[in-house]
Amino acid sequence: MERITKQEQIQNIEKETDLHDILMDLLPKMGYSDVTLTHERGNNPEMGKDIVASITDIIENKKEWTSFVIKKGDIRGTSVGTQEIKAQVEECFTFPWNSISKGKDNKISKVKVVTSGKYNSGAVTKILQDSFYNNPNISLWSSVEIVEFIDKYYPRYWLKGNKTYKHYIEIFQEKNKEDDFTKALGINDTKIQKIIDLAIKPKFLDLHINAEGETRRKLYDTHEVGKLNECAIIVGESGSGKSTFFKQLANEIIFENALRNDYEYYPFILKFCDFQDCGFDVIKLLEQYITQDGIKEININVDEILEKRNFVLFIDALDEIGDSAQKEKALVAIQDFRNEYPEIKIYCSSRPGDSLISSCQKQKFKYLEIIGVSIQEAEQFIGRYFNEEQIKCKRLLKSLRDSHILDKLPKTPLTLALITAIFDESEMEIPATISDLYKNFVDLLLNKSFKDSTLDLLKIGIHRSVLSYLGEFMHTNRKRHIDKDELIRILTEFANKRGHKYDVNELLIDLIQNIGLLIENDRGEIEFKHLSFQEYFTAYQFYNHNINGKNNFIENFNDIWWQNVAIFYAGMTKDSPELIKEILEKSEPKNFNEYVVNLSGIGYLMQALYNTPIESRIEGLKRNVLNAKKSVEFLIETKEKEYEIYKNLFNTKYGVYKVISYWYEFHHTSITLQEPLIKLFEELSEKITNIETTKEERNEAEYSAYLVASTLSDINDYEFKYLKELIAITDSKNYFVIGLIDSNFNQHYKKLSKENKRRKEVKKFEQRLQLIDRKKVNDNVNIRLIDGKKVIQKPKR
């Protein structure tokens, strides 16, 4: 609610007694005790005192009494009310307050004159500067001060609804006030609060294929997402801020409702794993939620809120409930519930999944992907964070630019927070990979857990060993959380086998409360603060203690559960041609879903192994252009019923080429892959121009070269060098590649500055593209997947 609107609400109070009620609730939250209304409603105040309260003097350890004189409306210097106020103030100081319960002869030390309106200068002069009342212990509160105090100490006042509802909102906001950055970082100090306060607001991309087979993108901000009517799923990598966004949106909805509506509106943040435990029954999930400790005392009636439809659901972490069938079942159950209660808004979240887009299209969920943090946003954030420490700021920004760290790591707020927090705490230069980043961060947390200046290296080693052993145990057993008793049993066995004599219960408390890498969830189970920490420690265990463990991710690389472990492991070794060879041999995909999952994983793997010889990484890039080719061919040729959803989604053959190309670019756009991509492009160009290359081989090489050239264009900020070289050697009848080049230029051209659009090479490329027979291209590429018929293009107006 805007401040002006709040002031108007206070100024429009109709009765003094309403202002009494506000202060009776507000003052205890400001730290006052013994808050007492001195008279019954309608009667005169006791010797000028409307409300009396005490506050303890911390030096003398005794109570000081304050009297509150309450008025309604504006106070002017010429009004009779001013004289009345002066008389009341005099009575407050002259006559002690006597109370049966609080004692007699309670002398008033301070007087606050409180009005729902404002004071003009004449009133201030008469009340405060009169020779008799020139007293520093008199202060004036107008609607401005009242609003400030309510915002700071009693924000739930602005909510509309009964006290039960307001109590729930207070519990909800207290429970969810700890930002996920704090959970992930584990550093509870003013610096982390600073990161939270300066956090980059997320933007969302709605990506879909229209009926004409064209890729359409629409951007949403937080406010617009809150206005959606359909079910929505927020998709982002680990650390992208999905859970944090839920809390932000919930608070925005709370206060939007307070501003615009006259009824209670409950937000509920729930978990998909609990939803699964409830048999994917939304009503049972709600009933389970309201019986939690701290909430069950409020006595929320599920039948009543279902009848009123006065709540919004946030269901977090779809990716944690198992296979695609279970996820599909969850989305179906939510949509069934929404069909019965169409007025109830439902927001879900998930990490990216291989079939998530198609599931959302099928179940009519809006698929909103969190857009990664740009280098400009990162630089602005760091500039604000180190606003008063310019030397630190310049050092970190220089390191950020020189290392291109955001080209190598997931572009998430968590990554940026990790970089900034670690640098601010230790002033270490930015590490080169996500594994180094987590290693430095874990080291920081383990060292911070000790209070003395001498680090107990043995204890740090035990903590690290326990965490890596636990990470491996949970991940190999596909556990996201573990019962506390089972965990104590496992850690006791671990200690006994190694002859360790530490107290396991104390160790667990240390890891949860002091180090903060483990947390206890609402169900009393133990889990890593973030799944990425579990993945990191699993990779650490395989790399340092159980070398055979890497077979888990080598044999199961096409399983999302294991892919991030492989990326962490690759980042630890950085240089491993053998690892690339083993994964490529063992992970050859066998169906469409495995093609796209393998493509994304290999792309990230090649980035993590940035110190590996180029020729080995080129083999990974070759696998991925093959994955892209096979994905396209499979969708075009398959007659299997289960893939009709994809055919309807992509619509045309060109739609398939377009989406798979985007998928390839997305997972290879990194400065670490620039040199391997250039060499692969050169190799493909030679194949295209070789007179011994067959027509079929040439067409395949041209599409592969397009994937590489378009990725290089993105890496180099829309540099069209390789696209220009490609179109010069591409067969004019390879309409799919010609169309892709033309579309790629048009999309990127819109984003160029006026100055760049005037560059000679850009204008020359634009002129070359004008020679394309676009009608012939459209006639040959816009072939519907379902029935093989041509899609008639609507003439552009």
Residue, then its C-alpha position, 0 to 999 in steps of 0.5 A: m500500500e502506498r504511503i499516501t494511501k496509508q495516511e489517507q486511511i489514518q486521516n479518515i478515522e471517524k472516531e477518537t476511539d478508533l485511534h485508541d484501538i490502533l494505539m492499544d495494539l501498536l504501543p506494545k509492539m513498539g516496546y511499551s508495557d502496561v499499556t492502559l486505556t484510562h477511561e471507559r469509552g465516552n467518558n473524560p480521560e483521567m486527568g488529561k491522560d487518554i492512554v498511559a504506558s511505561i517503558t523501562d530505563i535500561i540504565e536505572n532499571k526503572k519504569e518511566w511513564t508516558s501519557f498519550v493525549i489522543k485527538k482526531g483530525d487536523i490541529r490548527g493554532t487558532s482552534v479551541g482544540t489547541q487550548e484543550i490540548k495544552a490543558q490536558v498536557e498540563e494535567c498529565f504532568t501535574f497529576p500522577w496516574n493512579s491505578i489499582s493494578k499498576g500502582k499509585d503515584n506513577k509520575i508522567s515523564k513524557v507526553k505524546v500528543v497524537t492526532s489522526g490528522k496533521y498539525n499546522s505551524g501555529a499549532v506546533t508553536k502554541i503547544l511546544q514553544d509556549s513558555f510554560y510548555n517549552n518542554p523537551n518531553i512533549s512530542l507530537w505525532s501526526s498521521v505521518e508519524i503514525v504511518e511510520f510507526i505502523d510500517k515499522y512495528y505493526p505492518r499487519y494493521w494495513l491488512k483487512g480482515n479479522k484478528t485471526y486472519k491478521h494473526y495468520i499473516e503475521i505468522f506466515q510473513e515471519k515464517n517466510k521472511e528469511d530469504d533463500f539467499t540466507k538459507a543458501l549462503g548460511i551467513n546471517d549478518t548485515k552483509i547478507q541482508k544487504i544482498i537481499d535488499l539489493a536483489i535483482k528483481p526477476k524477469f520471466l520469459d513466456l516461450h511458445i510456438n504459435a499456430e504458424g510455427e513461429t517462436r513467440r516470446k513475451l516478457y513478464d515482470t513480478h507484478e504481471v505474473g501476479k495478475l495472471n488468471e491461468c495456472a503458472i509454473i515458474v521454471g529456473e535453475s538451482g539458485s535462480g530465485k523461484s522460492t524467493f519469488f514465491k515469497q515476494l509475490a505472496n507479500e505483494i498479493i497480501f498488500e494488493n488485497a489490503l489496498r483493493n479488497d474488503y475480505e481476507y485473502y490467504p497465501f499458502i506456500l506448500k511443497f510438491c513432496d507433501f502434495q505427493d504424500c497426500g496422494f495429489d489431493v489439494i484439499k488434503l494438502l491444505e488440511q495437512y498444512i493448517t495442522q502444522d505447529g504454529i498454524k493449527e492454533i489459528n483454527i483456519n477452516v478449510d471448508e470455509i476458505l474453499e467456499k469463499r475461494n479466498f486464498v492463493l496456492f504456491i506449490d514449490a519444487l515439482d522437480e523433487i517428486g520423481d519421474s515424469a509420470q508423477k510430475e504429470k499426475a501432480l499437474v493433472a491433479i492441480q488442473d482438476f482442482r482449478n477446474e472445480y475452483p476456477e477463482i483460486k490462483i495457483y502458482c507452481s515452480s520447478r527446475p527445468g525438465d525434459s518434458l516439462i514444456s509439453s506437460c505444461q502445454k498439455q495441462k494449460f499451464k503458463y510456462l514462465e522461465i526465469i531469465g538469467v542475470s545479465i552482465q549489466e545487471a551483475e555490474q549494477f548490483i556489485g556497484r550498489y553493494f560496494n557503493e561506499e567501498q570503491i576500491k573493492c568494487k573496482r577490483l571485483l568488477k575487473s575480475l568479473r570482466d576479465s574472467h567472464i565468470l557469468d559466461k561460465l556459471p549459471k546466470t542466477p542471483l544465487t551465483l551472484a550472491l555467492i560471488t559477492a559474499i565470498f569476495d566481501e568476506s575474504e576478498m578472494e578473486i573470483p574462481a574460474t568454475i562453479s566447483d571452485l566457487y562452491k569449494n571456496f564457499v564451503d571452506l568459508l562456512l567451515n572456517k566461520s564455524f569456529k570462534d577462536s582464531t586458531l582453526d581446528l583443521l582436524k575438525i574441519g576435515i571431519h565436517r567435510s568428510v561427513l558432509s561428502y559421505l552424507g551427500e553420496f549416501m543421499h544422492t545414490n539413494r535418490k533422497r532429498h531429505i532424511d529422517k533425523d534418527e536414520l541420519i544419526r544411525i548412519l553417521t554413528e556407523f561412519a564414525n565407528k568405522r573410522g575410530h572417531k570419538y566425537d558425539v554425533n548429536e553435537l556434530l549434527i547440531d554444529l552442521i545445522q546451527n553453526i555451519g548452516l550447510l544442513i537444515e531441519n525442514d518443517r517435518g523434522e527431516i534433515e536436508f542440505k540447505h540447497l540441492s546444489f550443495q548435496e550435488y557438490f558434496t557427492a561429486y567431492q566424495f567421488y573425486n576425493h574418496n570413492i573414485n568408482g562412484k563416478n560410474n553413477f553419473i557416467e552410466n546415468f548421464n541422461d538422468i537429470w538427477w545425476q547430471n549436475v553431479a557430473i558438472f561439479y565433478a568436471g569442474m573439479t578436474k577441469d582437464s579430463p579427456e578421458l571423462i569426456k570419452e567415457i561419458l560420450e561412450k556410455s550416454e548415447p541417447k536412445n529416444f527424443n527425451e534423451y537427445v535433448v537431455n544429453l545435449s544440455g548436459i554435454g554442453y554444460l560439461m564442455q564448459a566445466l572442462y574448459n582446461t581440457p584440450i580443444e580436440s577432446r571438447i570438439e568431440g562433445l560438440k560434435r555429439n551435440v550437433l548430432n543430438a540436435k540433428k537426431s532430435v529434429e529427424f525423430l520428431i519429423e518422422t515419428k508416428e508414435k502417439e506419445y509424441e503428438i503433443y510435441k508435433n502440435l506444440f512445434n506445429t511445423k517442420y520449421g518449428v522443430y528446427k527453430v526450437i532445437s536450434y534455440w536449445y542448442e544455443f542456450h546450452h553452448t553460449s559461453i566464452t569457454l566454448q568459443e575456440p572449440l566452436i570456431k574450430l568446429f565451424e571451420e571443419l564443417s565449412e570444409k566439409i560443406t565446400n568439399i566436392e566429394t561431400t554428398k548432397e545429404e551430408r552437405n545438408e546435414a553439415e549446413y544445419s550443424a554449421y548453423l547451430v555453431a554459427s548462431t551460438l558464436s553470434d550470441i557469444n560475441d554479442y550478435e557478431f554476424k561473421y560466421l553467419k555471413e560465411l555460412i550463407a555464402i556456402t549454403d545450398s540455396k535449396n537448403y531452405f531450412v538453414i536459409g530460413l534460420i539464418d534469415s530469422n536469426f538476423n532479423q531477431h538480433y537486428k532488432k536488438l542492435s543499437k542505431e550505431n551498430k545498425r549503421r555498421k558497414e558489415v551489418k548493412k552488407f549482410e542485410q543486403r545479402l539477405q534481401l536476395i532470399d526468395r522468402k516465399k519459396v522458403n516459407d512454402n518449403v519449410n512450413i509443413r505441418l508435422i501432424d498431416g504434412k500439409k503446407v501452412i498458409q502464411k497470412p500476408k503481412r500488413 
